[in-house]
Amino acid sequence: MTVAERSPMLGDDSGDGRGRGLYYVHTLGCQMNVHDSERIAGVLESRGYRPASERQLRNRDVDLIILNTCAVRENAAERMYGTIGKWAGLKRRNPRLQIAVGGCMAQLDRERIVRRAPWVDAVFGTRNVGALPELLDRARSSGRPQVEVPDAFSYFPSQLPAVRASRVTAWVSISMGCNNTCTFCIVPTTRGREHDRRPGDVLDEIRRCVASGAREVTLLGQNVNSYGYSMGDRYAFSRLLRSCGGIEGLERVRFTSPHPAAFTDDVITAMAGTPNVMHQLHMPLQSGSDRVLRAMRRSYRSERFLRILGRVREAMPDARVSTDVIVGFPGETEDDFQRTLEVVERARFSSAFLFRYSPRPGTPAAGMPQVPDEVVSERFDRLLALQERITTEGMRRFEGHDVEVLVTGDAGRKDGATGRVTGRERTGALVHVGVPRGFPRPMVGDFVTATVTHAGPHNLIADPDPERGQTYDIRR
């Protein structure tokens, strides 16, 4: 999972929610949460709020702070209450400040939040982002916290306005919720059962993103490859990928995350046969032990997972596949863990998000016998060392080869700029590109093709020397 921060907005004291207040959004969690924060920002700015700068935040000049929470990672509740606890002092020094809490932990804790943190003005869930301005208005006029966390939703958040974090890349949600029953996961509780958007609505949003300057789109869903099942179309996701291939100006399409149980050959064919669909795949393994997979209620086994990877690589030899693995799931034995090491070695993942199991209250796994922390930590270190070796070996294969990079910013350092630009190549590897002396510097949104001169464990360096026959070319 990733943790992201984005400047949010806030309202003034006018009472109608359309003031000139400054807001700041602090986001915890995955891509879904990041995209939800873009919608939060869009809703607020449509009501007259303005994003706060980092300087304004440091100077305590903001009027509204929103915490968009995650419930997946370890100690999610402690992190949430610790963060809003620090904000209590800000409110004492700035009486006009409003504090709102949304996202997955808000969906779970609801009224408990304002009991433990009575300085919070509004609590909203994952299904009613659009209600935030009204909740803030009611809290302002009544002087009491407002809590509104519906168990069902009446609209897709994608119908709401958004303030995109990037002008050249965009998240587009194709579904909400999840129908799986993994024993370790709280997502079905916080996000609900799966609901799919109509394909035409998805494609219309993609076209609007492209018209606004986006050159790359990532399709989002808890289980993207079951997209369309609720509409009676088991091939809807592969059809959607092929339809993306016909959108003029859309240069790259990615998606996350598929579930191995519903991953079909038709999706592989669509990926391989649609030029703007990138050969990048994130598919969670979770464990290499079939016994543990059964306990997790993961409806596939390790050999099936590996066969899917084999078909992906047969169709797309350049494909880079990343994964998630949980270490120390309840009841995991050393033999189970050895099976995971073996599958990871065979799978040759480009990277892996590794997690020490932590109980999520309300999930079946939380009541199972737990593996001692010291055992989990020792296994985690062994798996991390293995994956770091595999990742480094995979990155080294890029050395001496040309890559096409979509430039998304400067590759800066705390002690000053490196002079390089940064972005990702077609299969998702992060690349920092140096500009040869006398050559033009790429702008954000440009594509630059350059020769990789060095491979690190987590990124590539391309400092090409055209006089030595190395490539440096810009496409705008």
C-alpha positions, -999 to 999 in steps of 0.1 A, spaced: 0 0 0 11 35 -5 8 66 17 1 98 -1 -4 134 10 -22 161 -10 -31 197 -2 -69 199 5 -94 227 11 -116 243 37 -145 267 43 -148 301 59 -172 314 86 -199 325 62 -221 295 71 -230 286 35 -200 264 27 -191 286 -2 -165 308 14 -129 314 7 -114 290 32 -83 270 28 -83 232 31 -57 205 34 -62 167 29 -40 141 46 -44 108 28 -35 73 42 -38 42 21 -39 28 -14 -46 42 -48 -83 40 -41 -78 64 -11 -57 87 -32 -84 89 -59 -110 94 -32 -90 124 -20 -91 138 -55 -129 136 -53 -129 152 -19 -108 181 -33 -131 184 -63 -162 186 -41 -147 212 -19 -133 234 -46 -167 233 -64 -181 249 -33 -155 277 -32 -128 262 -10 -92 266 -20 -62 243 -15 -37 253 11 0 256 3 26 239 25 36 273 39 0 280 49 -2 246 66 30 252 85 18 287 95 -16 272 107 -35 294 82 -58 266 70 -95 265 79 -102 228 72 -81 197 76 -94 163 63 -80 129 73 -88 103 46 -81 71 65 -71 35 56 -82 4 76 -59 -22 59 -25 -16 75 -14 -25 109 -25 -2 138 -48 17 115 -69 30 144 -39 40 164 -25 60 135 -59 77 129 -64 87 165 -28 97 169 -30 120 139 -63 137 149 -50 139 185 -21 161 172 -46 183 154 -65 191 187 -38 216 195 -42 233 161 -79 238 168 -72 253 202 -49 279 186 -73 284 156 -110 283 167 -123 287 132 -105 254 121 -127 225 112 -115 189 112 -131 161 92 -124 124 91 -134 102 62 -124 69 45 -123 33 56 -116 38 94 -144 64 95 -167 38 79 -157 14 107 -155 36 138 -183 61 130 -196 77 162 -167 63 183 -145 89 166 -163 119 180 -166 103 214 -128 98 215 -120 130 197 -148 155 203 -129 183 185 -136 165 152 -164 184 133 -175 159 107 -172 121 100 -181 107 66 -177 73 50 -164 59 17 -199 61 2 -209 97 8 -179 119 -1 -202 144 -17 -219 151 17 -188 166 32 -197 203 26 -231 200 41 -218 182 72 -193 210 77 -221 236 73 -242 218 99 -214 215 123 -206 251 120 -242 263 126 -250 238 153 -217 237 171 -219 199 173 -200 172 155 -219 157 125 -216 120 117 -230 105 85 -217 71 74 -242 53 52 -240 15 47 -251 18 10 -243 43 -17 -266 60 -41 -241 72 -66 -206 64 -78 -179 88 -64 -168 91 -101 -199 113 -106 -183 139 -84 -159 166 -95 -122 158 -90 -90 178 -86 -64 155 -102 -30 152 -86 -14 150 -120 -22 165 -153 -6 137 -174 -17 106 -154 -51 99 -141 -69 73 -119 -103 61 -133 -125 39 -110 -144 11 -128 -160 -5 -98 -165 -1 -61 -164 -28 -34 -155 -64 -33 -174 -97 -33 -146 -119 -21 -145 -132 15 -108 -133 23 -105 -140 60 -78 -114 66 -95 -85 48 -117 -57 60 -124 -41 26 -158 -57 20 -169 -41 53 -155 -7 45 -162 -6 8 -192 -29 5 -201 -54 -22 -189 -49 -57 -208 -24 -79 -197 -19 -115 -199 13 -135 -213 11 -170 -186 8 -197 -198 39 -215 -195 60 -183 -159 47 -178 -149 54 -214 -165 89 -212 -144 97 -181 -113 85 -198 -120 107 -228 -125 137 -205 -91 130 -188 -74 128 -221 -90 160 -232 -76 176 -201 -41 165 -209 -38 130 -194 -16 107 -215 -18 77 -191 -48 62 -173 -49 36 -145 -82 17 -141 -90 11 -105 -110 -16 -87 -107 -39 -58 -109 -68 -83 -108 -53 -118 -110 -86 -137 -144 -95 -122 -157 -62 -137 -189 -68 -155 -200 -100 -137 -228 -80 -120 -240 -70 -155 -239 -106 -168 -208 -101 -190 -178 -122 -179 -157 -106 -207 -165 -70 -199 -130 -62 -185 -112 -75 -216 -137 -56 -238 -130 -24 -218 -93 -28 -223 -98 -32 -261 -121 -1 -261 -94 19 -244 -72 11 -274 -96 31 -296 -94 64 -276 -74 89 -295 -46 105 -275 -46 78 -248 -10 66 -249 -9 42 -219 -34 22 -199 -26 3 -167 -49 -14 -142 -49 -26 -106 -56 -50 -91 -68 -83 -105 -76 -114 -85 -60 -147 -97 -93 -166 -94 -110 -146 -121 -80 -139 -143 -88 -152 -178 -69 -158 -210 -91 -132 -227 -76 -105 -204 -41 -117 -214 -50 -116 -250 -65 -81 -247 -33 -69 -229 -10 -84 -255 -31 -72 -285 -40 -36 -274 -10 -14 -281 -17 12 -254 -23 -14 -227 10 -17 -208 26 -50 -201 25 -45 -163 5 -66 -139 0 -64 -101 -15 -97 -90 -16 -106 -53 -2 -140 -43 -6 -136 -5 9 -170 2 27 -198 -16 12 -224 7 -20 -241 -5 -29 -248 31 -26 -211 40 -45 -201 9 -74 -222 19 -74 -207 54 -73 -172 37 -103 -183 15 -82 -174 -16 -100 -194 -43 -68 -205 -62 -37 -226 -54 0 -219 -60 3 -240 -92 -26 -222 -108 -11 -189 -99 22 -199 -115 4 -212 -147 -13 -178 -151 21 -161 -149 34 -185 -174 7 -177 -199 12 -139 -193 49 -142 -200 43 -164 -230 21 -138 -245 42 -108 -233 78 -118 -227 86 -82 -214 58 -82 -188 67 -71 -153 46 -87 -126 44 -74 -90 25 -89 -61 14 -88 -24 25 -114 2 14 -117 38 40 -131 62 29 -148 94 -8 -155 86 -24 -173 116 -13 -209 117 15 -204 92 42 -230 99 78 -230 88 69 -255 60 41 -231 48 66 -203 47 91 -224 28 64 -230 1 61 -192 -1 98 -188 -6 97 -214 -34 68 -198 -52 84 -164 -50 117 -178 -64 98 -194 -93 75 -164 -100 104 -139 -104 82 -109 -94 95 -75 -104 87 -63 -69 65 -73 -40 46 -55 -13 54 -76 18 32 -73 49 36 -87 84 1 -101 92 -18 -80 117 -53 -88 129 -81 -67 116 -109 -66 141 -141 -80 126 -124 -104 103 -123 -142 107 -85 -144 108 -84 -121 139 -98 -150 160 -73 -176 147 -42 -187 166 -15 -160 159 21 -166 150 46 -150 175 58 -116 165 95 -126 166 88 -155 142 69 -133 118 98 -107 118 124 -133 111 104 -148 82 97 -113 69 134 -105 68 142 -137 49 115 -131 23 125 -95 19 161 -105 12 150 -130 -14 127 -105 -32 153 -78 -31 178 -101 -49 152 -110 -75 141 -74 -80 178 -63 -84 185 -91 -110 154 -80 -129 163 -44 -130 198 -51 -142 184 -66 -174 175 -30 -185 211 -19 -186 222 -10 -221 186 -10 -235 164 19 -246 133 27 -226 105 51 -233 97 72 -203 66 94 -197 80 124 -178 61 132 -147 85 156 -129 120 163 -118 142 138 -101 152 161 -72 171 156 -40 168 173 -6 202 189 -11 193 202 -46 182 190 -80 200 162 -98 193 177 -132 174 146 -142 137 142 -150 117 113 -138 89 90 -149 80 54 -157 88 33 -187 62 12 -203 63 -18 -179 62 4 -149 99 7 -138 108 41 -124 135 59 -145 155 90 -138 168 105 -171 197 128 -175 197 155 -202 229 154 -223 247 187 -227 233 208 -255 201 188 -258 166 201 -249 151 193 -215 119 173 -215 88 188 -200 62 171 -179 40 151 -203 67 145 -228 80 110 -238 117 106 -238 135 75 -251 169 70 -235 195 43 -230 196 29 -194 231 33 -181 227 20 -145 202 -2 -127 196 3 -90 174 -20 -69 143 2 -72 149 25 -101 168 29 -134 193 57 -143 195 68 -180 224 92 -185 229 86 -222 259 99 -242 247 104 -278 284 106 -289 288 70 -278 258 59 -298 234 59 -268 198 71 -274 182 104 -263 151 114 -281 120 135 -271 85 130 -283 59 157 -274 
